[in-house]
Amino acid sequence: MTVITKRDGQAVRATRPAPPSWWRSRGAQGWLYAAPTALIVGVLFLAPLVLIGWMSLNRWPLLGQARFNAPDNYAKIADNPLFLDAVYFTLKYTVITTILLSAVALGLALLVQERRPGIGFFRTAFFLPGAVGFASAALLFYGMLNNDFGPIDPILQALGIIDEPVKWTGTPNMALFSTITLVLWRFAGFNMLILLTGLQAIPLEVYEAARSDGANRWQIFTRITLPLLRPTIALMLILSITGSLLAFDQFFIFTNGGPDNSTVSMVMVIYRDAFTRFDLGGAAALSVVLLLALVALNVLQMRVLRRSN
């Protein structure tokens, strides 16, 4: 390769070695640029996934020699009553949380959609709980709702709302209600931000044209806002449903699965099998089943959304 440079005001020809032939190929350059990311994905995601699959086919104690026992780990899932109860509870929790979280997030997004004085303060205030770690938020709610030293019961009694302390995690229904309140407080602002991004991407001319045609607010919302917001809602639903099915922190820290295992999620069962019963093979089998269910659910969601579009 010949390069012309200037030295002391005169043009000088310099010869540089040509790059190797494989570098001239766009495919080779693409593979080289993608190699670091592919290495990270392979080491941190694919290799553990293969290991989990192999563990699920073995009797794998925490200490000791593994022994191939396929398909025993999968066969005994149906005989695990705690896991079957956890599946029902997790599905119920997912449905309730997804509906309430979507409604609250959409309401907040519509509330702060238009630019007006002070709207930045409310956007920040709504999103601020999302900056708190989930484990920290669970500990915060545990302390606030504790009957021995929490401030919520005394405040409600002083206001005359309740006559005696409420057992916020003492019954299955109250434990579920308290946990859903925690999740709404923690994630409503984050989902609001996702929906707000979609709302601001809708052209204002569309709203102006609808108003000039005599459409009222409800017609604008149902026939313009919701249809154009569908891709953003799809993203929010995928994140919300997947996160709810993988729920662990809020139940492990806030309710510890109680009372009477009424708030045990599927991930908690996997955790107990692995680190309480030391049955890593059984826990790996449960993990594989949960992973396949999540993949199937996400594929179904994407197909439904594509058909609707």
Backbone hydrogen bonds in HBPLUS format (Angstrom, degrees):
<---DONOR---> <-ACCEPTOR-->    atom                        ^
c    i                          cat <-CA-CA->   ^        H-A-AA   ^      H-
h    n   atom  resd res      DA  || num        DHA   H-A  angle D-A-AA Bond
n    s   type  num  typ     dist DA aas  dist angle  dist       angle   num
A0016-ARG N   A0001-MET O   2.73 MM  15  5.19 161.0  1.77 165.2 167.3     1
A0003-VAL N   A0014-ALA O   2.72 MM  11  5.21 172.6  1.73 165.2 167.9     2
A0014-ALA N   A0003-VAL O   2.82 MM  11  5.21 165.1  1.84 159.5 164.3     3
A0005-THR N   A0012-VAL O   2.92 MM   7  5.29 169.6  1.93 158.4 158.5     4
A0012-VAL N   A0005-THR O   2.65 MM   7  5.29 168.3  1.66 166.1 167.7     5
A0007-ARG N   A0010-GLN O   2.79 MM   3  5.31 161.6  1.82 150.8 155.1     6
A0010-GLN N   A0007-ARG O   3.07 MM   3  5.31 163.2  2.10 109.7 114.8     7
A0023-TRP N   A0020-PRO O   3.04 MM   3  5.49 137.3  2.23 107.8 119.2     8
A0024-ARG N   A0021-SER O   3.18 MM   3  5.40 138.7  2.36 100.7 111.6     9
A0025-SER N   A0022-TRP O   3.38 MM   3  5.58 153.7  2.45 100.5 107.8    10
A0029-GLN N   A0025-SER O   3.12 MM   4  6.46 161.5  2.16 151.9 156.9    11
A0030-GLY N   A0026-ARG O   2.91 MM   4  6.12 157.6  1.96 148.3 154.4    12
A0031-TRP N   A0027-GLY O   2.99 MM   4  6.25 161.0  2.02 149.2 153.7    13
A0032-LEU N   A0028-ALA O   2.96 MM   4  6.15 154.9  2.03 146.9 154.1    14
A0033-TYR N   A0029-GLN O   2.96 MM   4  6.20 159.2  2.00 151.3 156.3    15
A0034-ALA N   A0030-GLY O   2.95 MM   4  6.10 148.1  2.05 145.2 154.5    16
A0035-ALA N   A0031-TRP O   2.97 MM   4  5.91 118.3  2.37 137.9 151.5    17
A0035-ALA N   A0032-LEU O   3.34 MM   3  5.17 147.6  2.46  93.6 102.7    18
A0038-ALA N   A0034-ALA O   2.89 MM   4  6.04 162.4  1.92 158.8 164.8    19
A0039-LEU N   A0035-ALA O   2.81 MM   4  5.96 149.7  1.90 151.8 159.9    20
A0040-ILE N   A0036-PRO O   3.03 MM   4  6.33 158.6  2.08 148.7 153.6    21
A0041-VAL N   A0037-THR O   2.92 MM   4  6.17 167.5  1.93 156.1 159.3    22
A0042-GLY N   A0038-ALA O   2.88 MM   4  5.95 156.7  1.94 142.0 149.2    23
A0043-VAL N   A0039-LEU O   2.93 MM   4  6.09 158.7  1.98 149.9 155.0    24
A0044-LEU N   A0040-ILE O   2.86 MM   4  5.84 168.3  1.88 154.1 158.2    25
A0045-PHE N   A0041-VAL O   2.87 MM   4  5.24 142.7  2.01 135.8 142.9    26
A0046-LEU N   A0041-VAL O   3.04 MM   5  6.44 160.0  2.09 148.2 154.7    27
A0047-ALA N   A0042-GLY O   2.86 MM   5  5.88 154.4  1.93 154.8 160.3    28
A0049-LEU N   A0045-PHE O   3.04 MM   4  6.11 148.7  2.14 142.1 151.5    29
A0050-VAL N   A0046-LEU O   2.92 MM   4  6.20 157.4  1.97 155.2 160.3    30
A0051-LEU N   A0047-ALA O   2.97 MM   4  6.20 158.6  2.02 150.3 156.8    31
A0052-ILE N   A0048-PRO O   2.85 MM   4  6.04 156.8  1.90 148.3 153.8    32
A0053-GLY N   A0049-LEU O   3.04 MM   4  6.28 158.5  2.09 145.1 150.8    33
A0054-TRP N   A0050-VAL O   2.99 MM   4  6.28 152.9  2.06 147.7 154.8    34
A0055-MET N   A0051-LEU O   2.83 MM   4  6.05 158.1  1.87 151.8 158.4    35
A0056-SER N   A0052-ILE O   2.97 MM   4  6.16 147.7  2.08 146.4 154.2    36
A0057-LEU N   A0054-TRP O   3.12 MM   3  5.39 152.0  2.20 105.3 113.7    37
A0058-ASN N   A0055-MET O   3.06 MM   3  5.25 164.1  2.09 114.0 116.0    38
A0069-ASN N   A0057-LEU O   3.08 MM  12  6.01 161.9  2.11 134.0 139.8    39
A0059-ARG N   A0067-ARG O   2.59 MM   8  5.07 171.1  1.60 155.2 155.4    40
A0067-ARG N   A0059-ARG O   3.04 MM   8  5.07 150.9  2.12 129.5 138.7    41
A0280-LEU N   A0060-TRP O   3.15 MM 220  5.34 128.4  2.43 154.0 155.1    42
A0072-ASP N   A0069-ASN O   2.88 MM   3  5.82 165.4  1.90 140.6 142.4    43
A0074-TYR N   A0071-PRO O   3.19 MM   3  5.55 126.7  2.49 106.2 118.6    44
A0075-ALA N   A0071-PRO O   3.00 MM   4  6.20 154.1  2.07 152.7 161.1    45
A0076-LYS N   A0072-ASP O   3.06 MM   4  6.20 152.1  2.14 154.6 158.7    46
A0077-ILE N   A0074-TYR O   3.28 MM   3  5.48 160.2  2.33 104.5 110.4    47
A0079-ASP N   A0076-LYS O   3.14 MM   3  5.08 139.9  2.31  95.1 106.6    48
A0080-ASN N   A0077-ILE O   3.08 MM   3  5.25 163.4  2.11 112.5 114.8    49
A0084-LEU N   A0080-ASN O   3.20 MM   4  6.53 160.2  2.25 153.5 159.0    50
A0085-ASP N   A0081-PRO O   2.97 MM   4  6.16 158.3  2.02 147.9 153.5    51
A0086-ALA N   A0082-LEU O   2.86 MM   4  6.01 147.8  1.96 140.3 150.3    52
A0087-VAL N   A0083-PHE O   2.84 MM   4  6.12 144.0  1.97 146.4 155.6    53
A0088-TYR N   A0084-LEU O   3.25 MM   4  6.55 162.5  2.29 145.5 148.4    54
A0089-PHE N   A0085-ASP O   2.95 MM   4  6.19 165.7  1.97 151.2 155.6    55
A0090-THR N   A0086-ALA O   2.81 MM   4  5.85 162.3  1.84 146.8 152.2    56
A0091-LEU N   A0087-VAL O   2.99 MM   4  6.13 159.7  2.03 149.5 154.6    57
A0092-LYS N   A0088-TYR O   3.00 MM   4  6.21 161.3  2.04 149.2 154.5    58
A0093-TYR N   A0089-PHE O   2.82 MM   4  6.02 164.9  1.84 154.0 158.6    59
A0094-THR N   A0090-THR O   2.83 MM   4  5.95 152.3  1.90 143.6 151.6    60
A0095-VAL N   A0091-LEU O   2.99 MM   4  6.20 163.2  2.02 151.7 154.8    61
A0096-ILE N   A0092-LYS O   3.09 MM   4  6.29 176.5  2.09 156.7 157.6    62
A0097-THR N   A0093-TYR O   2.90 MM   4  5.88 165.2  1.92 149.0 154.1    63
A0098-THR N   A0094-THR O   2.90 MM   4  5.83 161.9  1.93 145.7 151.4    64
A0099-ILE N   A0095-VAL O   3.13 MM   4  6.23 166.2  2.15 149.4 152.9    65
A0100-LEU N   A0096-ILE O   3.05 MM   4  6.18 175.3  2.05 156.9 158.2    66
A0101-LEU N   A0097-THR O   2.80 MM   4  5.69 161.5  1.84 149.1 155.6    67
A0102-SER N   A0098-THR O   2.99 MM   4  5.89 155.9  2.05 139.2 146.0    68
A0103-ALA N   A0099-ILE O   3.05 MM   4  6.21 161.2  2.08 148.1 153.4    69
A0104-VAL N   A0100-LEU O   2.92 MM   4  6.09 170.2  1.93 155.5 158.2    70
A0105-ALA N   A0101-LEU O   2.92 MM   4  5.90 163.1  1.95 144.4 150.0    71
A0106-LEU N   A0102-SER O   2.93 MM   4  5.96 160.1  1.97 145.0 150.7    72
A0107-GLY N   A0103-ALA O   2.97 MM   4  6.11 157.0  2.02 145.4 152.1    73
A0108-LEU N   A0104-VAL O   2.94 MM   4  6.19 160.0  1.98 152.3 157.2    74
A0109-ALA N   A0105-ALA O   2.90 MM   4  6.08 157.5  1.96 147.0 153.7    75
A0110-LEU N   A0106-LEU O   2.96 MM   4  6.15 161.1  1.99 150.4 154.7    76
A0111-LEU N   A0107-GLY O   3.00 MM   4  6.12 142.9  2.14 138.8 149.5    77
A0112-VAL N   A0108-LEU O   3.08 MM   4  6.34 146.8  2.19 149.3 155.8    78
A0119-ILE N   A0116-ARG O   3.13 MM   3  5.62 159.3  2.17 141.8 139.6    79
A0121-PHE N   A0118-GLY O   3.20 MM   3  5.48 132.6  2.44 102.1 113.3    80
A0123-ARG N   A0119-ILE O   3.00 MM   4  6.27 159.6  2.05 151.5 157.4    81
A0124-THR N   A0120-GLY O   3.02 MM   4  6.16 159.8  2.06 143.7 149.0    82
A0125-ALA N   A0121-PHE O   2.88 MM   4  6.08 158.3  1.92 147.0 153.7    83
A0126-PHE N   A0122-PHE O   2.89 MM   4  6.02 160.1  1.93 150.9 155.2    84
A0127-PHE N   A0123-ARG O   3.06 MM   4  6.17 151.0  2.15 142.0 150.0    85
A0128-LEU N   A0124-THR O   2.85 MM   4  5.79 134.4  2.05 146.6 158.2    86
A0130-GLY N   A0127-PHE O   2.89 MM   3  5.57 143.2  2.02 122.7 133.1    87
A0131-ALA N   A0128-LEU O   2.94 MM   3  5.52 160.7  1.98 120.5 126.6    88
A0132-VAL N   A0129-PRO O   3.09 MM   3  5.42 161.0  2.13 110.1 116.2    89
A0137-ALA N   A0133-GLY O   2.80 MM   4  6.09 153.7  1.87 153.2 161.4    90
A0138-ALA N   A0134-PHE O   2.92 MM   4  6.17 153.4  1.99 147.4 154.2    91
A0139-LEU N   A0135-ALA O   3.02 MM   4  6.30 157.1  2.08 146.7 152.6    92
A0140-LEU N   A0136-SER O   2.86 MM   4  6.07 149.8  1.95 144.4 153.5    93
A0141-PHE N   A0137-ALA O   2.97 MM   4  6.24 162.0  2.00 151.1 154.2    94
A0142-TYR N   A0138-ALA O   2.91 MM   4  6.07 150.9  1.99 142.4 151.5    95
A0143-GLY N   A0139-LEU O   2.98 MM   4  6.20 155.6  2.04 146.8 151.9    96
A0144-MET N   A0140-LEU O   2.96 MM   4  6.19 157.7  2.01 148.1 154.8    97
A0145-LEU N   A0141-PHE O   2.93 MM   4  5.90 156.9  1.98 149.2 153.7    98
A0152-ILE N   A0144-MET O   3.34 MM   8  5.88 163.9  2.37 155.7 157.0    99
A0150-GLY N   A0146-ASN O   2.83 MM   4  4.49 137.6  2.01 127.7 135.0   100
A0155-ILE N   A0151-PRO O   3.18 MM   4  6.26 156.8  2.23 147.4 154.0   101
A0156-LEU N   A0152-ILE O   2.97 MM   4  6.19 166.2  1.99 158.8 162.2   102
A0157-GLN N   A0153-ASP O   2.91 MM   4  6.07 154.3  1.97 153.2 160.9   103
A0158-ALA N   A0154-PRO O   2.90 MM   4  6.02 153.1  1.97 143.2 150.4   104
A0159-LEU N   A0155-ILE O   3.04 MM   4  6.29 143.7  2.17 143.8 153.4   105
A0161-ILE N   A0156-LEU O   2.96 MM   5  5.32 145.2  2.08 165.8 162.5   106
A0160-GLY N   A0157-GLN O   3.08 MM   3  4.99 152.2  2.16  98.4 107.0   107
A0168-TRP N   A0166-VAL O   3.00 MM   2  5.56 119.6  2.37 109.6  92.8   108
A0170-GLY N   A0167-LYS O   3.20 MM   3  4.74 165.8  2.22  97.5 101.7   109
A0175-ALA N   A0171-THR O   2.85 MM   4  5.94 157.6  1.90 157.6 164.4   110
A0176-LEU N   A0172-PRO O   3.01 MM   4  6.17 157.3  2.07 144.7 150.6   111
A0177-PHE N   A0173-ASN O   2.87 MM   4  6.08 159.5  1.91 147.1 153.4   112
A0178-SER N   A0174-MET O   2.85 MM   4  5.97 163.0  1.88 148.0 152.3   113
A0179-THR N   A0175-ALA O   3.02 MM   4  6.13 155.3  2.08 142.5 149.3   114
A0180-ILE N   A0176-LEU O   2.94 MM   4  6.13 160.6  1.98 151.8 156.8   115
A0181-THR N   A0177-PHE O   2.99 MM   4  6.21 154.0  2.06 146.2 153.5   116
A0182-LEU N   A0178-SER O   3.03 MM   4  6.30 152.8  2.10 143.0 150.0   117
A0183-VAL N   A0179-THR O   2.98 MM   4  6.31 158.2  2.03 149.9 155.3   118
A0184-LEU N   A0180-ILE O   2.87 MM   4  6.09 161.0  1.90 152.7 157.7   119
A0185-TRP N   A0181-THR O   2.98 MM   4  6.16 164.1  2.00 150.4 154.5   120
A0186-ARG N   A0182-LEU O   2.96 MM   4  6.14 151.6  2.05 146.3 154.6   121
A0187-PHE N   A0183-VAL O   2.87 MM   4  5.89 162.2  1.91 155.8 159.3   122
A0188-ALA N   A0184-LEU O   2.99 MM   4  5.24 149.2  2.09 139.6 143.1   123
A0191-ASN N   A0187-PHE O   3.03 MM   4  6.24 170.9  2.04 161.2 162.5   124
A0192-MET N   A0188-ALA O   2.85 MM   4  5.96 144.1  1.98 140.6 151.9   125
A0193-LEU N   A0189-GLY O   3.03 MM   4  6.27 148.5  2.14 141.7 148.4   126
A0194-ILE N   A0190-PHE O   3.22 MM   4  6.64 149.9  2.32 143.5 151.2   127
A0195-LEU N   A0191-ASN O   3.01 MM   4  6.30 166.7  2.03 153.6 156.1   128
A0196-LEU N   A0192-MET O   2.75 MM   4  5.89 150.4  1.84 148.4 158.0   129
A0197-THR N   A0193-LEU O   3.08 MM   4  6.24 148.9  2.18 141.1 147.7   130
A0198-GLY N   A0194-ILE O   3.32 MM   4  6.72 152.9  2.40 142.2 148.8   131
A0199-LEU N   A0195-LEU O   2.88 MM   4  6.18 154.3  1.94 150.9 158.5   132
A0200-GLN N   A0196-LEU O   2.99 MM   4  6.15 159.3  2.04 149.1 153.6   133
A0201-ALA N   A0198-GLY O   3.19 MM   3  5.16 141.6  2.35  94.9 106.0   134
A0202-ILE N   A0199-LEU O   3.18 MM   3  5.52 160.6  2.22 108.1 114.0   135
A0206-VAL N   A0203-PRO O   3.23 MM   3  5.72 144.0  2.37 107.0 115.1   136
A0208-GLU N   A0204-LEU O   2.99 MM   4  6.34 162.1  2.03 154.9 160.4   137
A0209-ALA N   A0205-GLU O   2.87 MM   4  6.02 154.4  1.94 144.6 151.2   138
A0210-ALA N   A0206-VAL O   3.06 MM   4  6.28 152.8  2.14 142.3 149.6   139
A0211-ARG N   A0207-TYR O   2.92 MM   4  6.20 158.5  1.97 152.6 158.0   140
A0212-SER N   A0208-GLU O   2.98 MM   4  6.14 155.7  2.04 144.8 151.5   141
A0213-ASP N   A0209-ALA O   3.14 MM   4  6.33 131.7  2.39 135.8 147.6   142
A0213-ASP N   A0210-ALA O   3.18 MM   3  5.11 132.8  2.41  93.0 105.8   143
A0215-ALA N   A0210-ALA O   3.05 MM   5  5.49 164.3  2.07 152.8 148.7   144
A0214-GLY N   A0211-ARG O   2.98 MM   3  5.09 160.1  2.02 106.3 111.7   145
A0220-ILE N   A0216-ASN O   2.96 MM   4  6.20 156.3  2.02 152.6 159.7   146
A0221-PHE N   A0217-ARG O   2.90 MM   4  6.09 155.2  1.96 146.9 153.9   147
A0222-THR N   A0218-TRP O   2.94 MM   4  6.11 167.0  1.95 152.8 155.8   148
A0223-ARG N   A0219-GLN O   2.90 MM   4  5.66 154.1  1.97 143.3 150.2   149
A0224-ILE N   A0220-ILE O   2.99 MM   4  5.21 138.0  2.17 128.2 135.3   150
A0225-THR N   A0220-ILE O   2.98 MM   5  6.39 163.1  2.01 155.0 160.5   151
A0226-LEU N   A0221-PHE O   2.99 MM   5  6.12 166.5  2.01 163.1 164.6   152
A0228-LEU N   A0224-ILE O   3.12 MM   4  6.08 164.1  2.15 148.8 153.8   153
A0229-LEU N   A0225-THR O   2.88 MM   4  5.86 127.8  2.15 143.0 158.1   154
A0229-LEU N   A0226-LEU O   3.15 MM   3  4.93 131.5  2.40  93.0 106.6   155
A0230-ARG N   A0227-PRO O   3.32 MM   3  5.29 163.9  2.35 102.0 106.2   156
A0233-ILE N   A0229-LEU O   2.91 MM   4  6.15 160.4  1.95 159.6 166.2   157
A0234-ALA N   A0230-ARG O   2.87 MM   4  6.05 151.2  1.95 150.9 159.1   158
A0235-LEU N   A0231-PRO O   3.11 MM   4  6.42 154.9  2.17 144.2 149.4   159
A0236-MET N   A0232-THR O   3.02 MM   4  6.32 162.5  2.05 150.4 155.0   160
A0237-LEU N   A0233-ILE O   2.84 MM   4  6.05 157.2  1.89 151.6 157.7   161
A0238-ILE N   A0234-ALA O   2.98 MM   4  6.19 160.6  2.02 151.0 155.8   162
A0239-LEU N   A0235-LEU O   3.07 MM   4  6.32 165.8  2.09 152.2 155.7   163
A0240-SER N   A0236-MET O   2.86 MM   4  5.99 158.5  1.91 148.0 154.8   164
A0241-ILE N   A0237-LEU O   2.80 MM   4  5.83 172.0  1.81 154.0 156.6   165
A0242-THR N   A0238-ILE O   3.02 MM   4  5.94 163.6  2.05 144.2 149.5   166
A0243-GLY N   A0239-LEU O   2.97 MM   4  5.93 158.8  2.01 139.8 146.6   167
A0244-SER N   A0240-SER O   2.93 MM   4  6.05 150.9  2.02 143.8 151.8   168
A0245-LEU N   A0241-ILE O   2.95 MM   4  6.16 160.2  1.99 153.0 157.8   169
A0246-LEU N   A0242-THR O   3.11 MM   4  6.26 138.3  2.29 141.2 152.1   170
A0247-ALA N   A0244-SER O   3.18 MM   3  4.98 157.3  2.23 107.9 107.3   171
A0252-PHE N   A0248-PHE O   2.82 MM   4  5.85 165.2  1.84 167.0 172.2   172
A0253-ILE N   A0249-ASP O   2.90 MM   4  5.81 166.4  1.92 154.0 157.2   173
A0254-PHE N   A0250-GLN O   2.99 MM   4  5.32 140.0  2.15 120.2 132.3   174
A0256-ASN N   A0251-PHE O   2.51 MM   5  5.44 120.1  1.86 149.2 169.3   175
A0257-GLY N   A0251-PHE O   3.22 MM   6  5.62 134.1  2.44 132.0 135.2   176
A0258-GLY N   A0255-THR O   2.98 MM   3  5.43 164.1  2.01 118.8 120.9   177
A0263-THR N   A0257-GLY O   3.18 MM   6  4.51 163.0  2.21 119.7 118.6   178
A0262-SER N   A0259-PRO O   3.09 MM   3  5.66 147.1  2.20 112.1 121.1   179
A0269-VAL N   A0265-SER O   3.17 MM   4  6.57 147.5  2.28 146.2 154.3   180
A0270-ILE N   A0266-MET O   3.16 MM   4  6.52 155.7  2.22 145.1 151.4   181
A0271-TYR N   A0267-VAL O   2.92 MM   4  6.18 155.7  1.98 146.1 152.9   182
A0272-ARG N   A0268-MET O   2.87 MM   4  6.11 158.9  1.91 149.0 154.3   183
A0273-ASP N   A0269-VAL O   2.92 MM   4  6.13 161.9  1.95 151.6 156.4   184
A0274-ALA N   A0270-ILE O   3.04 MM   4  6.18 152.7  2.12 145.1 152.5   185
A0275-PHE N   A0271-TYR O   2.86 MM   4  5.92 171.7  1.87 158.3 160.5   186
A0276-THR N   A0272-ARG O   2.88 MM   4  4.81 141.6  2.03 129.9 133.8   187
A0277-ARG N   A0272-ARG O   2.92 MM   5  6.35 152.9  1.99 161.9 167.9   188
A0279-ASP N   A0273-ASP O   2.72 MM   6  5.41 162.6  1.75 167.3 161.1   189
A0283-ALA N   A0279-ASP O   3.06 MM   4  6.30 160.3  2.10 150.0 156.0   190
A0284-ALA N   A0280-LEU O   2.87 MM   4  5.98 149.7  1.96 141.8 150.0   191
A0285-ALA N   A0281-GLY O   3.02 MM   4  6.31 151.5  2.10 145.3 152.7   192
A0286-LEU N   A0282-GLY O   3.06 MM   4  6.37 157.7  2.11 148.2 153.6   193
A0287-SER N   A0283-ALA O   2.96 MM   4  6.19 149.7  2.05 142.7 151.5   194
A0288-VAL N   A0284-ALA O   2.94 MM   4  6.23 152.9  2.02 148.7 155.2   195
A0289-VAL N   A0285-ALA O   3.04 MM   4  6.31 161.7  2.08 150.2 154.8   196
A0290-LEU N   A0286-LEU O   2.98 MM   4  6.19 161.3  2.01 148.9 153.9   197
A0291-LEU N   A0287-SER O   2.87 MM   4  6.05 155.9  1.93 147.0 154.0   198
A0292-LEU N   A0288-VAL O   2.94 MM   4  6.16 164.7  1.96 153.6 156.8   199
A0293-ALA N   A0289-VAL O   3.01 MM   4  6.22 152.8  2.09 144.9 152.7   200
A0294-LEU N   A0290-LEU O   2.97 MM   4  6.22 155.2  2.03 148.3 154.6   201
A0295-VAL N   A0291-LEU O   2.94 MM   4  6.21 162.1  1.98 154.4 159.1   202
A0296-ALA N   A0292-LEU O   2.96 MM   4  6.11 164.8  1.98 147.6 151.9   203
A0297-LEU N   A0293-ALA O   2.93 MM   4  6.06 155.3  1.99 144.7 151.9   204
A0298-ASN N   A0294-LEU O   2.93 MM   4  6.11 162.5  1.96 151.9 156.1   205
A0299-VAL N   A0295-VAL O   2.96 MM   4  6.14 159.0  2.00 150.5 156.4   206
A0300-LEU N   A0296-ALA O   2.97 MM   4  6.13 156.1  2.03 143.9 150.6   207
A0301-GLN N   A0297-LEU O   2.92 MM   4  6.17 156.4  1.98 147.5 154.0   208
A0302-MET N   A0298-ASN O   2.99 MM   4  6.21 163.1  2.02 149.7 153.4   209
A0303-ARG N   A0299-VAL O   3.02 MM   4  6.24 157.8  2.07 148.9 154.8   210
A0304-VAL N   A0300-LEU O   2.99 MM   4  6.20 163.1  2.02 152.2 156.6   211
A0305-LEU N   A0301-GLN O   2.97 MM   4  6.19 159.9  2.01 151.6 157.1   212
A0306-ARG N   A0302-MET O   2.93 MM   4  6.10 153.8  2.00 145.9 153.1   213
A0307-ARG N   A0303-ARG O   2.99 MM   4  6.19 157.8  2.04 149.5 155.0   214
A0308-SER N   A0304-VAL O   3.02 MM   4  6.22 156.9  2.07 145.6 152.0   215
A0309-ASN N   A0305-LEU O   2.95 MM   4  6.13 140.9  2.10 140.2 150.6   216
